[in-house]
Amino acid sequence: MNEEDEAWSMIDRTQSLNRKRQIENQMRELTAEMAKIRVRLGDLEVKTSEEFYNELRNNIIQEVADWVHTMPGFGKDTLDSFHIRIMGMKR
């Protein structure tokens, strides 16, 4: 191997080493970012599809019951009865 070949070989090794360090730094940064994301995800409440459905259903029933309770044209006792009956539909 002559001097020129050795110089090119040294350049290749230097570039490879620099690229390796760059990749290692990126991996460290990504690992730290993933740790932050995991912490944030840990704060979320995990629900089953049934729990999600029941919560959604109950919220809709609550809105309907509140709306019925304010309807004009019925007496207070009748509206209270409707409200109680609708609220009884919650799970």
C-alpha positions in Angstrom: 0.0 0.0 0.0 1.5 3.4 -0.9 1.2 6.7 0.9 -1.8 7.9 -1.1 -3.7 4.6 -0.4 -2.9 4.9 3.3 -4.2 8.5 3.3 -7.5 7.5 1.6 -7.8 4.6 4.1 -7.3 7.0 7.0 -9.9 9.4 5.6 -12.4 6.5 5.2 -11.7 5.4 8.8 -12.1 9.0 10.1 -15.4 9.5 8.2 -16.7 6.1 9.5 -15.8 7.0 13.0 -17.4 10.4 12.8 -20.6 8.8 11.3 -20.6 6.2 14.1 -20.3 8.9 16.8 -23.1 10.9 15.0 -25.4 7.9 15.0 -24.6 7.1 18.7 -25.5 10.7 19.7 -28.7 10.5 17.7 -29.6 7.2 19.5 -28.9 8.8 22.9 -31.2 11.7 22.0 -33.9 9.5 20.7 -33.7 7.2 23.8 -34.1 10.3 26.1 -37.1 11.5 24.1 -38.7 8.1 24.2 -38.3 8.1 28.0 -40.1 11.4 28.2 -42.9 10.1 26.0 -43.3 7.0 28.2 -43.7 9.1 31.3 -46.4 11.2 29.6 -48.2 8.0 28.4 -48.0 6.6 31.8 -50.2 9.5 33.0 -53.0 8.5 30.6 -55.8 6.4 31.8 -56.3 3.2 29.8 -59.9 2.2 29.2 -61.4 -0.8 27.6 -63.7 -0.3 24.7 -66.7 -1.1 27.0 -65.6 1.5 29.5 -65.1 4.1 26.7 -68.6 3.2 25.2 -70.3 3.5 28.6 -68.7 6.8 29.4 -69.7 8.2 26.0 -73.2 6.8 26.4 -73.6 8.3 29.9 -72.4 11.7 28.8 -75.0 11.7 26.0 -77.7 10.6 28.3 -76.7 13.4 30.7 -77.0 15.9 27.9 -80.5 14.6 26.9 -81.7 14.6 30.5 -80.5 18.2 31.1 -82.2 19.3 27.8 -85.5 17.6 28.7 -85.4 19.1 32.2 -85.5 22.6 30.6 -88.2 21.9 28.0 -91.1 24.4 28.1 -94.7 23.2 28.0 -94.6 20.7 30.8 -95.0 21.1 34.5 -92.0 20.8 36.9 -93.1 17.5 38.3 -93.4 16.0 34.8 -90.0 17.3 33.8 -88.5 16.0 37.0 -90.0 12.6 36.3 -88.6 12.6 32.7 -85.2 13.7 34.1 -85.2 10.9 36.7 -86.3 8.3 34.2 -83.6 9.3 31.6 -80.9 9.4 34.3 -81.8 5.9 35.2 -80.6 4.8 31.8 -77.0 5.4 32.7 -74.7 2.4 33.2 
